[in-house]
């Protein structure tokens, strides 16, 4: 979300509970029909063809193709994709089912703006290779200057990475595994977020860096707290206050109608504003289960130099231990008055 206020653009940090997509750098290539792209992500590359529309049934649809580059950057693309999905690759797969032809297609879902006001054209992508199948959302800006993959379902993570590994890498396929997270943190550990915000890591919480922000989860992965921080420009007169910035964030959320009134407090020259909401959520780890009660929180804190965003979500059944961890994190927040030395370790203790 970004809003212009006078000459100042106030940009809060990562908006939650919506999760970031897998950001793609796009290079549009010549194509006789349809569209062709070179996708780049964290040093990796892949070619994507969205072939001409074949027909329409509810949505327009057509064939697609994923191809590896001549360099070894295809494997790096798979590594980046796997990391985004919380997976890693190592060794060699114990089961090699041969290099079968990938069947890939697209369906155009429509066009619309996300919670940040960015206009996207969204496609559902279908992949099948041998006995593996997976689906993924692809969204592209109308100018085709930016693209993202968005997760369709957590059960597609492993087959999706296995398919991309077999298509984009010329080497024998590696084994897909869950990526190792940092082990449960010991009491007293301190995390520096973008050099501008320091917080304590509650005992037993795992820590993971994800696309420009940090994520803490409990050992069972039942609740999470996410943090991000940005350096503020010099704010002009009339710029929104911290509570107003949070209200703008809430108004763009699907949970706006369930949000509690914004509460505020001040500490060490920084202003804090937070709100809570309740909703009924599906469990992505148990897709067959009925929705159950869940809670979420937003908090924005800022001084003259930095702004931090803390978000959390958890099941109603975990509210006691989740709010204890939340309170420990919030109570420990300290915002810097200057940008720290970039060589200073991000986590210490």
Secondary structure, DSSP 8 states (H G I E B T S, - for coil): --EEETTEEE--S--SSS---EEEEEEEE--SSSEEEEEEETTEEEEEEEEEEEEESSSEEEEEEEE--SSTHHHHHHHHHHHHTTEEEES--S--------EEEEEEEEEEE-TTS-EEEEEEEEEEETTEEEEEEEEE-TTSS-EEEEES-GGGHHHHHHHHHHHH-SS---EEEE--------TT-EEEETTTEEEE--TT-EEEEETTEEEEE-TTSSEEEEEEEEE-----TT---HHHHHHHHHHTSTTGGG----EEEEETTEEEEEEEEEEEE--TTSTTS--EEEEEEEEEEE-SSEEEEEEEEEEGGGHHHHHHHHHHHHHH-EE-SS---TTS-SEE-
